[in-house]
């Protein structure tokens, strides 16, 4: 039995979290926050910060 996780070697933690939020639809809450308040949710900054801290979640 083969299970595909969608994780890619060399993908940063921020990218993995972003993929998860898109796959589960959680990112829609961030979009709603931005639309209602007019303020940026900060998702891109958090994604970049996580990628800096853990650049390769699955090192080759």
C-alpha positions as a printed NumPy array, in Angstrom:
array([[  0.   ,   0.   ,   0.   ],
       [  1.42 ,   3.378,  -1.009],
       [  0.37 ,   6.553,   0.804],
       [  1.181,   9.952,  -0.647],
       [  1.589,  12.71 ,   1.916],
       [  2.308,  15.582,  -0.459],
       [  5.45 ,  16.419,   1.514],
       [  8.381,  17.296,  -0.687],
       [ 12.036,  16.81 ,   0.197],
       [ 13.59 ,  20.168,   0.896],
       [ 10.28 ,  21.908,   1.548],
       [ 10.355,  24.298,   4.483],
       [  8.087,  23.995,   7.499],
       [  6.241,  27.184,   6.557],
       [  5.443,  25.748,   3.133],
       [  4.196,  22.508,   4.681],
       [  1.942,  24.415,   7.092],
       [  0.638,  26.582,   4.227],
       [ -0.129,  23.483,   2.15 ],
       [ -2.004,  21.989,   5.117],
       [ -4.085,  25.121,   5.688],
       [ -4.979,  25.274,   1.992],
       [ -5.876,  21.575,   1.88 ],
       [ -8.125,  21.84 ,   4.944],
       [ -9.64 ,  25.211,   4.03 ],
       [ -8.326,  26.952,   7.151],
       [ -6.784,  29.626,   4.936],
       [-10.332,  30.847,   4.195],
       [-10.494,  32.181,   7.78 ],
       [ -7.392,  34.271,   7.146],
       [ -8.947,  35.583,   3.937],
       [-12.138,  36.44 ,   5.83 ],
       [-10.135,  38.265,   8.511],
       [ -8.37 ,  40.316,   5.837],
       [-11.64 ,  41.139,   4.068],
       [-13.461,  42.143,   7.261],
       [-10.703,  44.136,   8.969],
       [ -8.751,  45.36 ,   5.948],
       [ -5.567,  44.249,   7.73 ],
       [ -3.08 ,  41.693,   6.489],
       [ -3.364,  38.405,   8.384],
       [  0.418,  38.009,   8.49 ],
       [  0.369,  34.514,   7.017],
       [  3.133,  35.175,   4.493],
       [  5.432,  36.6  ,   7.177],
       [  4.818,  33.591,   9.45 ],
       [  5.396,  31.221,   6.534],
       [  8.714,  32.914,   5.745],
       [  9.762,  32.872,   9.409],
       [  9.006,  29.142,   9.722],
       [ 10.93 ,  28.458,   6.518],
       [ 13.9  ,  30.331,   7.985],
       [ 13.755,  28.35 ,  11.23 ],
       [ 13.192,  24.922,   9.611],
       [ 14.228,  25.205,   5.945],
       [ 14.091,  21.477,   5.144],
       [ 11.465,  19.486,   6.968],
       [ 12.547,  16.346,   5.138],
       [ 16.242,  16.697,   4.341],
       [ 17.515,  14.632,   1.442]])
